[in-house]
Amino acid sequence: MKKKALISIVSNQFGEDNSEIEVVTPGEFTVCDDGFKAVYQETEISGMEGTVTRLLINDNSVSLEREGTTTSKMYFEKDKSDVSLYDTPYGTLELKIKTNELEIDLNENGGNVFIDYKMIIGDQSVQNTKLKINIKSEN
């Protein structure tokens, strides 16, 4: 069943430049046979306005898919690595991810996801990133 939801994403990056971005946005939250799906529109704050983000979440992994002005697929599973392409208006870059920690605490009303990962975009230096996602569905 699809429900309206309030989705909060806090991204902390630690590397050459430490930064924190927090976005709170309306979206949709769906309980699926194999887990959960959250969908929301990116905003100007994230730098990806015009992009739809889908989070596909199951017991031990999270897939983050973006489509629009920015296109990418990121896969997170504890102690696993993933390589994908990151398409932006400025070009395509290789995206490497190594997931250190993944905590998922969701039910039909929403909940929390925590991801601690290392990311390398193109030939840039490693960015240690902590992503906190909170989903509150409306009844």
N, C-alpha and C positions, 0 to 999 in steps of 0.2 A: 504494500500500500504506500502510495506517494503522499508525503506530507510537506507542508511549508516548514521551513526551518531557518533559524538564525545561526550562521556559521562564522566562527571566529578563528582566524589563523594568525599565529604569532611566529615569525621566522627570525631567529637570531643567527647571524653569521659571524664566525671568528676566524680571522686570517690577517691578511695585510690591512684590510679595513674591517673593523668591527661595526656591525650595524644591526638594527632591529626594525622590522616592519610588522605592523599589526593592521589587519583588515577585518572588519566586522561587516558582514553582508547577508542579505536575505538569499535563500536558495531553496532547494528541494532535497528531501531526505527520504530514501526508499529502503524498506526491508526487502531483501531479495532471498531466493532459495539458498544461495551460497554465501550470504553476507549482507553488506549494506552498500548503498550508493548515495553520494552527496554530490549535487551539481549546483554551481553558482557562476555568476558573471564576474569576471575580473574588473577592477576599478582603476581609475587613474592613479591612485596611490600605489598600486602594485606595479605600475608601469606597463601593464598588459591590457589596457582598456580595449574592448572589442574581442576579448577571448573568453570562451566558456571553459571552465575547469570541472572535470569529473573525478571524483575519488571513488575507487572501487575497493572496498575493504572487506577482508575475510578474517578468519581466525589468526593467521600468521603472516599476512602480507597486505601491502597497500599499493595500488597502482594509481598514479596521478597522471591524468591525460588532459592536455590543453589543446584547444583547437580555435583558430581565429587569427588575430594579428601575430600571435606567438603559437607555435605548434611544437609539442613535445610529449613524450611518454617517459615517465619515471617509475621505476619499480623498486619497492622497498621490502626486503625480507631480511631478518636479523642474520648477520654474519655472511651476507651474500653481496655480490657485486653485480652491477648492471651497466651496460653501455648503450646509449641511444643517441639520436640526433635531436638537436634543439634548433628549430627554425624560427628566426626573428626577421623583422623587416630589414635588418642590416646584413643578413646572411645566415648560413647554416654552420653550426658548431657541433663538435662531438661532446657529449655529456657523459662523464663517468661518475658512478655513484657506488659507494661502499657503505652499507647500513651497519652501524654499530649496535644500536638499540632500537627496538620497536615494541611499544606498549599500546595495546588496543583494549579499550573498555567501553563497548557500545551495546546498546539494547534498542528496542523499538522506539524509545523516546530520545535517542541521541547518546551523547557521552563524549569521551575524550580519546584522542590518538596522540601519541608522542613518538617522534622519530628523531634519532640522533644519527647523522650521517656525514660522510666526507664526500665532497663534490669537486670535480675538476671540469671546467668548461674550456674546451679547446686546449691551449697550451698554458693557461693561467695557473697560478699557484693553487694549492689545495684550500678549499673553504670548508671549515668545520661548521656544520649547520645543525641547529636544533629547531624542530618544527613542532609546534603545539597546536592541535586542532580541537576545537570544542564545537559540538553540534547540539542545538536545542530545538527539538521538533515541536511544532504546535499541535495540540490535540484536536 
